[in-house]
Each structure stands twice: as C-alpha cells, then as structure tokens.
Amino acid sequence: MIAEFSRELGRELAAETIPLGTARVTVDGFHRDDRSITLVEVWAHIGKAKAAQRNKVLSDMLKLVLVSSVLRRSYPTLNVESYLVFADVNACRVVTGKGWASLAAEEFGVESKIITLSPEVMKAIRDAQRKQDIRFDCDESDTTTV
C-alpha cells in the first residue's frame, strides 16, 4: 500500500523511525525534501472496523499528530503533511464518519486517503482477514473501494 500511495503522491515513501526526545516512533511512510515532510500510516483492512481495530486507527492518528507537532516545531520552514491511508471506504469511515474522530482528523490536519488496489491485493487482504478471524463478511462482492 505504501508503494501505491508513493506513486499517487509522486514521492518515495519508506518506513522511518523518528526520535522524539527519549522515545522513538516508527511510521509506515516517510519522505523529506527541502520543502516538506510527509508522514503516512496505512491500514490494510476491508470492511467496517470493530472496536479494537478502530482504536488501532485512532492510535495511528495520534502518532501522526504527535510526530507532526514535534517536526513542525523542529523544522518550522518545512510543510508537514500527515496521511492515514486505507484500502476500503468502509474502513476509512473510522476517521470520515460522523463521530469525533473525523473532527479530530480535520482539526489536526490528518488527511485520509483511499487507494485503489489490484483485485489480487484486495483478495490477499480478504484472505488474511479470514485467517485472522477478523472479518468473515468481507466477501468478494464488496466493491466499496474508490
């Protein structure tokens, strides 16, 4: 998913561990050039999120907000962009629905993006979810991706 989002953005993204004081935070995608820093967290999931999964996405959003805030203070001349990337519109609703999470994402400048994946990748995600007993209702006819 990072590779596909890299292509969409036109920037090379790679996982990066960022030191923050005494802690270290790893993001799924990172890019820095002379004008900007891009931070990305991805969630390869199809279908509606269950409570624990929702918490994972909210944790990723909090991570992006923290890292963005520290980097903006450390590099005030650089534009810092934060993205949560999803494979499915239903999964994305964690941060685009009517709840407080969508307000928080907007308030803190975390953009949500849904990327189009090949049918083979979507099948692999569904298969992985079935093996993990996460989602039995993510059938092949689910075409809610954008």
C-alpha positions in Angstrom: 0.0 0.0 0.0 2.9 2.3 0.7 4.3 1.7 -2.8 0.9 2.6 -4.4 0.5 5.7 -2.3 4.1 6.7 -3.1 3.1 6.5 -6.8 0.0 8.6 -6.2 1.8 11.3 -4.3 4.8 11.3 -6.6 7.2 10.9 -3.6 9.2 8.0 -2.5 7.9 6.8 0.9 9.6 4.4 3.2 9.2 3.3 6.8 11.1 5.5 9.2 11.9 5.6 12.9 11.9 9.1 14.2 13.5 10.0 17.5 11.2 12.2 19.7 13.1 13.1 22.9 13.7 9.9 24.8 11.2 7.9 22.6 11.2 6.6 19.1 8.2 6.5 16.8 8.0 4.4 13.6 5.8 5.5 10.8 4.8 3.3 7.8 5.8 6.0 5.3 8.1 9.0 5.4 9.5 11.4 2.9 11.5 14.6 3.4 12.8 17.0 0.8 13.9 20.7 1.1 10.3 21.9 1.3 8.3 19.3 3.1 8.0 16.2 5.3 5.3 13.6 4.6 4.2 11.1 7.2 1.9 8.1 6.5 0.2 5.4 8.4 -1.7 2.7 6.4 -4.4 0.2 7.4 -4.9 -2.8 5.1 -8.4 -3.7 6.0 -11.6 -4.2 4.2 -15.0 -3.6 5.8 -16.3 -1.9 8.9 -13.9 -1.6 11.8 -14.5 -3.4 15.1 -13.8 -1.6 18.4 -10.2 -2.7 18.8 -9.5 -2.0 15.1 -10.9 1.4 15.5 -8.6 2.0 18.4 -5.6 1.0 16.2 -6.6 3.6 13.6 -7.1 6.2 16.3 -3.7 5.3 17.8 -2.1 5.8 14.4 -3.8 9.2 14.1 -2.5 10.2 17.5 1.0 9.1 16.4 0.8 11.2 13.3 -0.4 14.2 15.3 2.4 13.9 17.8 5.2 13.4 15.2 3.8 16.3 13.1 3.7 18.6 16.0 7.3 17.9 17.0 8.6 18.1 13.4 6.8 21.4 12.8 8.5 22.9 15.9 11.8 21.4 14.9 11.6 22.4 11.2 9.4 25.5 11.1 10.2 26.2 7.4 9.1 22.8 6.2 5.5 21.9 5.4 4.5 18.7 7.3 1.7 16.6 5.8 0.1 13.6 7.6 -2.0 10.9 5.9 -4.0 7.9 7.0 -4.2 5.6 4.0 -7.0 2.9 3.7 -7.8 0.2 1.2 -11.5 0.5 1.7 -14.1 3.2 2.1 -15.9 1.3 5.0 -12.6 1.0 6.9 -11.9 4.7 6.3 -15.2 5.7 8.0 -13.3 5.4 11.3 -12.0 8.9 10.5 -14.5 10.2 8.0 -17.8 9.3 9.7 -19.9 11.5 11.9 -18.0 10.8 15.1 -15.4 12.8 17.0 -12.5 11.0 15.2 -13.4 12.8 11.9 -13.4 16.1 13.7 -10.1 15.3 15.3 -8.5 14.4 11.9 -9.7 17.6 10.4 -8.7 19.7 13.4 -5.2 18.3 13.4 -4.7 18.2 9.7 -4.6 14.4 9.2 -5.8 13.6 5.7 -7.5 10.3 4.9 -6.9 8.7 1.5 -8.4 5.6 0.0 -6.2 4.0 -2.6 -7.2 1.7 -5.4 -5.5 -1.7 -5.1 -5.4 -4.5 -7.6 -8.0 -7.3 -7.3 -5.1 -9.6 -6.3 -4.1 -7.4 -3.4 -7.7 -7.0 -2.3 -8.1 -10.8 -2.4 -4.9 -11.2 -0.3 -6.2 -8.7 2.3 -9.6 -10.5 2.5 -7.8 -13.9 2.8 -5.6 -12.5 5.6 -8.6 -11.2 7.4 -10.3 -14.5 7.2 -7.3 -16.3 8.5 -7.1 -13.9 11.4 -10.9 -14.4 12.0 -11.3 -10.6 11.8 -13.9 -10.3 9.1 -16.0 -13.1 7.6 -18.3 -10.6 5.9 -15.7 -9.1 3.6 -16.9 -11.0 0.6 -15.6 -10.8 -3.0 -18.6 -8.7 -4.0 -17.6 -5.8 -1.7 -16.7 -3.1 -4.2 -16.7 -0.1 -1.8 -13.2 1.0 -2.7 -12.7 4.2 -4.5 
